[in-house]
Amino acid sequence: MEIPSSAPGASERAPRLPPRWFVVLAWRVHRTLYRVTGGRLGLWPARAQRWGTLRLTTVGRRSGQERSVILGYYVDGASLVTLAMNGWGEAEPAWWLNLQTHPTARVQLADGTREVVAHAATGAERTRLWERWRVLDKDLDGYASRRPSETAVVVFEPVR
């Protein structure tokens, strides 16, 4: 079985992305909308054929301060799944670097908050979860081919 590619050299042509300044501006507007509305806008639940958004709060690996970001996700059983893609930019996202140092975090969903522990999916688990993302985003492999390294599939499991 062929493992889906998420590294340079994928056979598909990379889809066009907006300029980086636009991607960063969209993130800022989304966070501002969430903050200004007290969280009433900006988060939505995942559905069968659509990813949702969550607010992840991590502990900074160097500062020790709480850091929050809004991410896309889908539900896999009791877990939530996201991609460490940094808007398909080259660098690893800071939230993912923070989780590698401090894997326990808090996620806020449209219907409540929960404590989670994060890990990168590997092997068959990664393949299965990547395939699910491909159903939600037909251009996933093309976008991932823009990154110089494999895009981590991050799983948030509930703290028990």
N, C-alpha and C positions, 0 to 999 in steps of 0.2 A: 504494500500500500504506500502510495506516495504521500509524504508529509507536505502540507501546504507551505509554500514559500512565504517568508516574511522578511527576506533579506534581498540585497541588491542582486540583480540578475534574474529576477522572476521573469517568466516568459511573457507575461502580459505587459503591455505598455502602461506606464504610470499615468493615471488620470490627472487632469489639470487641477491645481489647487489655487486658491486666491493668493495674492501676495502675503508674505509673512506679517506685515504690519496690519493687514486686514484681519487675519486670524487672531492676532493678539488683541486688537481692538474689540472684536466680537466677544472674546473671553471677558474682557473688562466690562463691557456693557452687560453681559449676562450676570456677572457677579454683582454689579451695581444694581441691576433690576432686582435680584434676590435680596440684597441688603436693604434697599429703599422700601421694598414692600414687606419687610419683616418676614421674608420667607414664603409669603403667599404666592408669589410668582417665581419661576425659575427652576422648580423641580417638578418632574412628572413621572408617573409610574411606567415601568416597562410593560409592554403588552406582548402577545404571542408573535407578532410580526414587526415590532418596533422597540427599539431600545428606549430606556428611560434615562433620567438624570438623577444623580445623588450628590450630596455635599459631603466630601471626605475631609475629616480633620485628623491630621497627623501631628507628631512631635518632631520639630526640626532636629536633624541629626547633629548640627553644630550649635544652633542657638538654644535648643531645649524648649523653645516657644511653640505654642500651637500654631499650625498653618492649615488653612482650608482652601479647597479647590472644588469646583463642580465638574463632574465626570459623567460620561455615558456609561450605562451598565445594562445587563440583562440578568434575569434570575435563573439559577440552575439549582433546583431543589431548595435547600435551606441557604445556599450561598449566593453571592452576587459576583458577577464577572465583569471586568473592565480590561482595557488595553493601556499599557504604558507607552503611549504614542507621542505625546508632546506635540499635538497638532501636526503629526507626521514630520516634525522637525528632526534634526540629527541628534540632538542631545537627549539624554534620558530625562524624563520629567522629575523635578525636585521632589514631588510627593512620593514617587517610586523609590528614589534614593533614601528618603526619610523612612519609608516602610521597611527597607532592607536593614536599617539600623534598629528601628523600633516598630515591629510588625503589628502591634496592637493599636487600633485606631477607632474612631467613631464615624459612623455614616448616618446622615440624615436623609431620609426618603420622604416622598410626598405624604406618607401616612405615619411617620414616626422616626425615632432614632434608635440605633442599636450599636452595641460594641462589637467589634469584629477583630479577627486576626488575619493578616494577609500572607499569602505565599504565591510564588510564581508557579504556574502549572508547567509540568514537564511531561515528556513522553506521550503516552496514549491520552492522558487527561488534557494536555495542551492541544493535541490534534483534534479531539472531540469538541473542545470549547472554541477553538479557532473555526472549525467548520460551522458551528452555530452562529458565530459572528458573520461568516460569509453569507449566511441566509439573510441576515439583517442588513448587510452592506455588500452589495454585489461588486464594488470596486475595492474591497479590502486588500486583496493581494497586490493590486496595482499601487495603492497608497503605501502599503508596507514596503514595497520595493524601493521607495524613496529614501528609506532609512539605512544607515550604514551597518546596522546590526539588527539581529532578530528582535521583534517587538514582543515584550513580555506580556503574557496573558496572566492577569492578576486576579486571584480568587480571594474574596472576603468571606471567611467562614464565621458564623456567629460564635461569640465567646460563650462557652458553656459553664 
